[in-house]
Amino acid sequence: MEELKNIAANETEQRTVDGVPVQINYVCAGSAPVSDAEIRAYISRGNEQHHGSSVSGLNLQVEGEDVGISYDLTPLPFERIRRITGYLVGTLDRFNDGKRAEEADRVKHSVGCGC
């Protein structure tokens, strides 16, 4: 269990929790200290609310028992899925030579901008 400490007004604390840098700004004296478990819950909530991104930084503004949260987000890489020779695939690494040749021989279509 983390020990409780006296928080001074305008105190700033920097921490890293589960690899995420966290900045905590305590606005007024006597604000409730933020635990690592609470920070983990904020990170989890941010990841759930921002699909396609992951929390890469967290800024907390603590005023008494109220906490303002802002996230730094990093986009998650995505895997492109396309239909090739009747199969939905992301890459061709599992295709044999015949399927690779079939894909290479396909006519590639482009979409005009209509300008």
VEXDRENNU-247905 format. One record per residue: residue in one letter; y, z negated, x negated of N, C-alpha, C, CB in turn. Coordinates in pm, whole numbers, plus 32768, in hexadecimal, padded with zeros to 4 digits. Each point is the difference from the previous one (the first is absolute). Glycine has a CB too. Layout:
# VEXDRENNU-247905
+------+------+------+------+------+------+------+------+------+------+------+------+------+
| code |  npy |  npz |  npx | capy | capz | capx |  cpy |  cpz |  cpx | cbpy | cbpz | cbpx |
+------+------+------+------+------+------+------+------+------+------+------+------+------+
|    A |    Y |    Z |    X |    Y |    Z |    X |    Y |    Z |    X |    Y |    Z |    X |
...
+------+------+------+------+------+------+------+------+------+------+------+------+------+
END
This chain:
# VEXDRENNU-247905
+------+------+------+------+------+------+------+------+------+------+------+------+------+
| code |  npy |  npz |  npx | capy | capz | capx |  cpy |  cpz |  cpx | cbpy | cbpz | cbpx |
+------+------+------+------+------+------+------+------+------+------+------+------+------+
|    M | 7F8A | 8000 | 7FAC | 8076 | 8000 | 8054 | 807C | 8000 | 7FA8 | 7F84 | 7F87 | 80B7 |
|    E | 80DB | 80CD | 7F6E | 807A | 800A | 7FB3 | 805A | 7F88 | 801C | 7FF0 | 80FB | 8002 |
|    E | 8053 | 7ED7 | 7F96 | 8058 | 7F8C | 8013 | 8084 | 802D | 803F | 7F95 | 7F8B | 7F3B |
|    L | 80A3 | 8021 | 8117 | 8081 | 801C | 803E | 806D | 7FDE | 7F9D | 7FA4 | 7FD3 | 80E8 |
|    K | 80C4 | 807E | 7F15 | 806E | 7FE5 | 7FA5 | 8082 | 8005 | 804E | 7F81 | 8061 | 7F3D |
|    N | 80E5 | 7F63 | 808A | 8084 | 8004 | 803F | 8040 | 8087 | 7FE1 | 801A | 7F04 | 7FED |
|    I | 800C | 8140 | 807D | 803B | 8084 | 7FF2 | 8099 | 7FF2 | 8004 | 7F35 | 806F | 806C |
|    A | 810D | 7FCC | 7F31 | 8092 | 7FFE | 7FFC | 8037 | 807A | 804A | 7FFD | 7F83 | 7F23 |
|    A | 8080 | 8075 | 810A | 8040 | 8071 | 8043 | 800D | 8074 | 7F9E | 807E | 7F64 | 809B |
|    N | 7F6E | 8116 | 7F97 | 800B | 807B | 7FB2 | 7FA1 | 8006 | 7F89 | 80EC | 800A | 8045 |
|    E | 7EA3 | 7FB3 | 7FC5 | 7F9C | 8005 | 7F96 | 7FAC | 807E | 8012 | 7FFB | 7F02 | 7FEF |
|    T | 7FE5 | 813F | 7FA2 | 7FAC | 8078 | 8003 | 7F84 | 7FE6 | 7FAD | 80C9 | 8097 | 801E |
|    E | 7EC6 | 7F92 | 8018 | 7F80 | 7FED | 7FBC | 7FBA | 8087 | 7FF7 | 7FED | 7F10 | 8055 |
|    Q | 7FD8 | 810C | 7F38 | 7FB3 | 807B | 7FEC | 7F6F | 7FD9 | 7FE6 | 80CA | 807D | 7FA3 |
|    R | 7EDC | 7FC8 | 80A3 | 7F72 | 7FE6 | 7FF2 | 7FB4 | 8082 | 800A | 801A | 7F1A | 8060 |
|    T | 7F6B | 80E6 | 7F73 | 7FA5 | 8070 | 8016 | 7F86 | 7FC8 | 8046 | 8054 | 8081 | 7F34 |
|    V | 7F8B | 7FB8 | 8140 | 7F8D | 7FD3 | 804E | 7FA7 | 8079 | 8019 | 8084 | 7F43 | 806F |
|    D | 7F01 | 80B6 | 7F63 | 7F9F | 806D | 800E | 8038 | 8084 | 7FCB | 7F9F | 7F8D | 80C9 |
|    G | 80AA | 806C | 7EC9 | 8036 | 8077 | 7FC0 | 8080 | 8035 | 803E | 7F1B | 8036 | 7FC4 |
|    V | 811A | 7F87 | 80A2 | 807B | 802C | 8043 | 8073 | 7FA6 | 7FD4 | 7F7D | 8057 | 80C6 |
|    P | 80EC | 7FE3 | 7EFE | 8074 | 7FAE | 7FDC | 8049 | 7FD0 | 807E | 8017 | 807E | 7F27 |
|    V | 800C | 7F03 | 80D9 | 8041 | 7FC3 | 8075 | 807F | 7FBC | 7FD2 | 7F22 | 7FDD | 8074 |
|    Q | 814B | 803E | 7FD4 | 807E | 7FB9 | 7FE7 | 801F | 7FAE | 807C | 8056 | 80B6 | 7F62 |
|    I | 7FC1 | 7ECA | 8089 | 801D | 7FA5 | 806F | 808D | 7FCA | 7FEC | 7F0A | 7FC1 | 801C |
|    N | 814B | 8057 | 8047 | 808A | 7FCE | 7FFD | 800C | 7F90 | 8067 | 805C | 80E3 | 7FB5 |
|    Y | 7FBF | 7EA4 | 801C | 8015 | 7F8E | 805A | 8095 | 7FF6 | 801C | 7F34 | 7F84 | 7FA5 |
|    V | 80F3 | 8091 | 80D8 | 808D | 8006 | 8025 | 8041 | 7F77 | 8001 | 7FCF | 80CA | 8088 |
|    C | 7FEC | 7ED3 | 7FB1 | 803E | 7F7C | 800B | 7FA3 | 7F94 | 7FC6 | 807E | 804C | 80CD |
|    A | 7FBE | 7F47 | 7F0D | 7FB4 | 7F90 | 7FCA | 7FA1 | 7FCB | 806B | 80BC | 7FC4 | 7F63 |
|    G | 7ECF | 8010 | 8072 | 7F9F | 7FC7 | 805C | 7FAB | 8067 | 8047 | 809B | 7F46 | 801E |
|    S | 7F70 | 8139 | 7FBA | 7FAD | 8068 | 803D | 7F6D | 7FE3 | 7FE2 | 80BA | 80AA | 7FEB |
|    A | 7EF1 | 7F7D | 8071 | 7F70 | 7FEB | 7FED | 7FCE | 805A | 7F8F | 7FE4 | 7FC1 | 80F4 |
|    P | 7FD4 | 8009 | 7EA9 | 7FCA | 8053 | 7F94 | 7F95 | 805E | 8036 | 8032 | 7F49 | 7F59 |
|    V | 7FC1 | 812B | 8068 | 7FA0 | 8066 | 802A | 7F83 | 7FF5 | 7FA8 | 80BA | 809B | 8050 |
|    S | 7ED2 | 7F5A | 7FF0 | 7F82 | 7FF2 | 7FB6 | 7FC5 | 808A | 7FE1 | 7FD5 | 7F22 | 806F |
|    D | 7FCF | 80E3 | 7F31 | 7FBA | 807C | 7FE0 | 7FB1 | 8034 | 8077 | 7FF2 | 7FB8 | 7F10 |
|    A | 7FD4 | 7FEF | 813E | 7FB4 | 8028 | 8077 | 805B | 8045 | 8065 | 7F60 | 7F41 | 7FDC |
|    E | 811A | 808B | 8034 | 8060 | 803C | 805C | 802A | 808A | 7FCE | 8052 | 7F1A | 8041 |
|    I | 7FC2 | 80F3 | 7F3B | 8024 | 8081 | 7FC5 | 7F90 | 8064 | 8015 | 808F | 7F8D | 7F54 |
|    R | 7EF4 | 8049 | 8099 | 7F8E | 8059 | 8018 | 7FFE | 8031 | 8091 | 7F7D | 7F88 | 7F4E |
|    A | 80A5 | 8020 | 810F | 8006 | 8026 | 808E | 806F | 8067 | 8017 | 7FA8 | 7F1C | 8043 |
|    Y | 80CB | 80D5 | 7F7C | 806E | 8060 | 800D | 7FD6 | 8089 | 7FC6 | 80AA | 7F43 | 7FF2 |
|    I | 7F12 | 80BB | 7F9C | 7FD1 | 807D | 7FC2 | 7F9C | 8045 | 805B | 8025 | 7F9F | 7F1B |
|    S | 7F7D | 8015 | 811B | 7F9B | 8037 | 805B | 8042 | 803D | 807B | 7F59 | 7F56 | 7FAF |
|    R | 8108 | 8064 | 8089 | 8049 | 8030 | 8076 | 804A | 8081 | 7FE0 | 801A | 7F13 | 8052 |
|    G | 8024 | 80F4 | 7F3A | 8047 | 8079 | 7FD7 | 7FA3 | 8077 | 7FF1 | 80A7 | 7F71 | 7F8D |
|    N | 7EE4 | 8078 | 8038 | 7F9F | 806D | 7FF1 | 7FCC | 8030 | 8087 | 7FC0 | 7FA3 | 7F21 |
|    E | 8030 | 8001 | 813D | 7FD0 | 8025 | 8085 | 806B | 804E | 804E | 7F6B | 7F35 | 8001 |
|    Q | 8113 | 80A4 | 7FF1 | 806C | 803E | 804D | 802D | 8087 | 7FC7 | 8048 | 7F1D | 803F |
|    H | 7FA1 | 80FB | 7F43 | 8032 | 8079 | 7FBF | 7F89 | 8054 | 7FD2 | 80D4 | 7F89 | 7FB7 |
|    H | 7EEC | 80BB | 80A8 | 7F8E | 8056 | 7FE1 | 802D | 8070 | 7FA3 | 7F93 | 7FC9 | 80DE |
|    G | 801A | 805A | 7EC4 | 8023 | 8069 | 7FA2 | 804F | 7FCE | 7F89 | 7FFE | 809C | 80BC |
|    S | 801F | 7EE2 | 7F41 | 8049 | 7FC3 | 7F91 | 7FBD | 7F7C | 7FDC | 80D9 | 806F | 8047 |
|    S | 7F44 | 7F62 | 7F41 | 7FD3 | 7F7A | 7FDB | 8078 | 7FB2 | 7FCB | 7F16 | 8054 | 7FCB |
|    V | 80E6 | 7F2A | 8048 | 806D | 7FA9 | 7FD5 | 7FFC | 7FF6 | 7F68 | 7FF9 | 7F7D | 80DB |
|    S | 8076 | 80AE | 7EE5 | 8008 | 7FF9 | 7F6F | 8066 | 7F97 | 7FD4 | 7FBF | 80F1 | 7FF2 |
|    G | 8089 | 7ED5 | 806C | 8060 | 7F97 | 7FE3 | 8027 | 7FBA | 8081 | 8056 | 807F | 7F37 |
|    L | 7FD0 | 7F05 | 80BD | 8021 | 7FB0 | 8077 | 807D | 7FAE | 7FE2 | 7F0C | 7FF6 | 8047 |
|    N | 8155 | 800F | 8015 | 8079 | 7FAF | 7FF4 | 800A | 7FA7 | 807A | 8076 | 80B3 | 7F78 |
|    L | 7F94 | 7ECB | 8070 | 8008 | 7F9F | 806D | 8087 | 7FBA | 7FFB | 7F05 | 7FDF | 7FFD |
|    Q | 813A | 8017 | 8075 | 807F | 7FB9 | 8010 | 7FE2 | 7F86 | 8057 | 808F | 80D7 | 7FE9 |
|    V | 7F6D | 7EB4 | 7FDA | 7FD7 | 7F86 | 8047 | 807C | 7FAE | 8023 | 7F22 | 7FFE | 7F86 |
|    E | 80EB | 7FE7 | 80FD | 806F | 7FAE | 8030 | 7FC4 | 7F95 | 805B | 80A8 | 80C1 | 7FF1 |
|    G | 7F45 | 7EC8 | 7FD7 | 7FBB | 7F96 | 804A | 7F6F | 8027 | 8013 | 80D5 | 7FBF | 8076 |
|    E | 7EFF | 804C | 8008 | 7F77 | 802B | 801C | 7FF9 | 8093 | 8027 | 7FCB | 7F18 | 8046 |
|    D | 80A7 | 812D | 7FBE | 8003 | 808F | 8020 | 7FF3 | 8051 | 7F80 | 8090 | 7FD4 | 80CB |
|    V | 7F23 | 8099 | 7F3E | 7FEA | 8055 | 7F8B | 801E | 8092 | 8025 | 7F51 | 7F60 | 7FA5 |
|    G | 810B | 80DD | 8011 | 801A | 8090 | 800C | 7FA9 | 8047 | 7F9A | 80F0 | 7FDB | 8052 |
|    I | 7ECE | 8090 | 7FD9 | 7FA0 | 8045 | 7FAB | 802D | 8090 | 7FEB | 7F44 | 7F6C | 8052 |
|    S | 80BC | 80C1 | 7F31 | 8011 | 808E | 7FE5 | 7F97 | 8029 | 7F99 | 80FA | 7FF7 | 8034 |
|    Y | 7ED1 | 8081 | 7FE0 | 7F92 | 8031 | 7FAD | 802E | 8074 | 7FAA | 7F5C | 7FB8 | 80AE |
|    D | 806D | 8050 | 7EDA | 8006 | 8079 | 7FAE | 7F79 | 8041 | 8016 | 80A5 | 7FA0 | 7F4F |
|    L | 7F5C | 80DF | 80DA | 7F84 | 8045 | 8023 | 7FE6 | 8075 | 7FA2 | 801E | 7FBB | 80EF |
|    T | 7F63 | 805C | 7EF5 | 7FD3 | 8071 | 7FB1 | 7FA2 | 8052 | 8056 | 8019 | 7F80 | 7F26 |
|    P | 7FFD | 8104 | 80E4 | 7FA6 | 8051 | 8051 | 7F73 | 7FFF | 7FC6 | 80C1 | 8090 | 8045 |
|    L | 7EDC | 7F6D | 8014 | 7F74 | 8007 | 7FD6 | 7FDA | 8092 | 7FEB | 7FC9 | 7F2C | 807E |
|    P | 7FE7 | 80EF | 7F1C | 7FD2 | 8089 | 7FEE | 7FA4 | 8025 | 8074 | 8014 | 7FED | 7F04 |
|    F | 7FEC | 8090 | 8122 | 7FA9 | 802C | 806C | 7FA6 | 806F | 7FCE | 80AC | 7FC0 | 80AC |
|    E | 7EE5 | 804E | 7F95 | 7FA2 | 806A | 7FDE | 8010 | 8071 | 8064 | 7F5E | 7F5A | 7F99 |
|    R | 80BB | 811A | 8035 | 800F | 8075 | 8055 | 7F77 | 8028 | 8035 | 80CB | 804E | 7F7D |
|    I | 7F2C | 7FC5 | 8104 | 7F83 | 802E | 803D | 801A | 8089 | 803C | 7FB2 | 7F13 | 8031 |
|    R | 7FF8 | 814B | 7FB0 | 8010 | 8086 | 8035 | 7F79 | 8037 | 802B | 80C8 | 8025 | 7F6E |
|    R | 7F3D | 8041 | 80E3 | 7F86 | 803E | 8031 | 7FDF | 8076 | 7FA3 | 802F | 7FB9 | 80F2 |
|    I | 7F62 | 803D | 7EC9 | 7FD4 | 806A | 7FA6 | 7F72 | 8026 | 8026 | 8097 | 7FAD | 7F44 |
|    T | 7F58 | 80D0 | 80D9 | 7F7B | 8039 | 8021 | 7FB6 | 7FAB | 8066 | 7FF5 | 8063 | 7F1D |
|    G | 8054 | 7F6C | 8147 | 7FC1 | 7FB6 | 806C | 7FF0 | 7F6B | 7FE8 | 7F8C | 80CD | 8032 |
|    Y | 80A5 | 7F00 | 7F5E | 7FF2 | 7F71 | 7FE1 | 808A | 7FC2 | 7FEF | 7F20 | 802A | 7F91 |
|    L | 80EF | 7F5A | 809B | 807B | 7FB6 | 7FE4 | 7FED | 7FB9 | 7F7B | 8035 | 7FE1 | 80F8 |
|    V | 801B | 8043 | 7EA6 | 7FF1 | 7FC8 | 7F79 | 8088 | 7FDE | 7FC6 | 7F2D | 8083 | 7FDD |
|    G | 80D2 | 7F26 | 7FC2 | 807A | 7FE0 | 7FB7 | 8005 | 804C | 7F7D | 8003 | 7F1E | 8069 |
|    T | 7F8C | 80EA | 7F52 | 7FFA | 8048 | 7F80 | 7F82 | 8056 | 7FFF | 807F | 7F48 | 7F88 |
|    L | 7F79 | 810E | 8016 | 7F8C | 805A | 7FF5 | 7F97 | 7FCB | 7F9E | 8098 | 80BF | 8035 |
|    D | 7F77 | 7EC8 | 7F9B | 7FA7 | 7FCE | 7F97 | 7F6E | 7FF5 | 802A | 80C2 | 7F85 | 7FA7 |
|    R | 7F21 | 8074 | 80DA | 7F75 | 7FF5 | 802C | 7FC7 | 8086 | 802F | 802D | 7F14 | 8041 |
|    F | 8020 | 8158 | 7FB2 | 7FD2 | 8085 | 8027 | 7FAA | 803B | 7F91 | 80CD | 8023 | 808F |
|    N | 7ECC | 802A | 7F98 | 7FB1 | 8047 | 7F9D | 8049 | 8082 | 7FDC | 7F26 | 7F9C | 8059 |
|    D | 80A2 | 80B2 | 7F4A | 8042 | 8079 | 7FD1 | 8019 | 8064 | 8070 | 7F95 | 7FDD | 7F22 |
|    G | 800C | 8030 | 813B | 800E | 805E | 806E | 8076 | 7FDC | 805A | 7F0B | 8027 | 7FF9 |
|    K | 8103 | 7F5A | 802C | 806E | 7FD4 | 8054 | 8086 | 800C | 7FB6 | 7F64 | 7F63 | 8079 |
|    R | 809C | 8082 | 7F05 | 807B | 800F | 7FB1 | 802C | 8092 | 7FFE | 7FBF | 7F39 | 7F71 |
|    A | 7FE1 | 8123 | 807E | 8020 | 808F | 7FFF | 8033 | 802B | 8089 | 7F50 | 8028 | 7F50 |
|    E | 8072 | 7FA5 | 811B | 802B | 8021 | 8088 | 8091 | 7FD3 | 8016 | 7F12 | 7FEC | 8052 |
|    E | 810F | 7F9F | 7F7E | 8088 | 7FCD | 800F | 8062 | 8053 | 7FAE | 7FA5 | 7F19 | 8027 |
|    A | 8034 | 810F | 7F60 | 8057 | 804F | 7FAA | 801A | 808A | 803B | 7FA9 | 7F83 | 7F3A |
|    D | 7FF7 | 80B5 | 8111 | 800D | 8086 | 8039 | 804E | 8001 | 8084 | 7F29 | 803B | 7F92 |
|    R | 80F6 | 7F51 | 80A4 | 8047 | 7FFA | 8081 | 808B | 803B | 7FF3 | 7F7E | 7F34 | 8040 |
|    V | 80B3 | 8105 | 802F | 8088 | 8032 | 8005 | 805C | 7F89 | 801C | 7FB4 | 80E8 | 8051 |
|    K | 80AC | 7F04 | 7F59 | 805E | 7F91 | 8010 | 8075 | 8031 | 8055 | 7FBD | 7F99 | 7F20 |
|    H | 8066 | 801D | 8148 | 806E | 8023 | 8058 | 8076 | 7FA6 | 7FE1 | 7F60 | 804F | 80B3 |
|    S | 8117 | 7FE7 | 7F5C | 8077 | 7FAE | 7FEE | 804F | 8002 | 8083 | 8009 | 8030 | 7F05 |
|    V | 804A | 7F6E | 810A | 8054 | 7FF4 | 8078 | 808D | 8026 | 7FD9 | 7F6D | 7F49 | 8064 |
|    G | 80CA | 811C | 7FDF | 808A | 802A | 7FE4 | 8061 | 7FA1 | 8043 | 7FB7 | 80F0 | 7FEC |
|    C | 80C1 | 7F08 | 7FDD | 8064 | 7FA6 | 803A | 8049 | 8040 | 8075 | 801B | 7F96 | 7F21 |
|    G | 7FD9 | 80EF | 80F2 | 8042 | 8043 | 8070 | 8097 | 8008 | 7FF1 | 7F47 | 7FB1 | 808F |
|    C | 80EA | 8049 | 7EF7 | 8091 | 8002 | 7FE7 | 803A | 808A | 800F | 7FE5 | 7F43 | 7F67 |
+------+------+------+------+------+------+------+------+------+------+------+------+------+
END
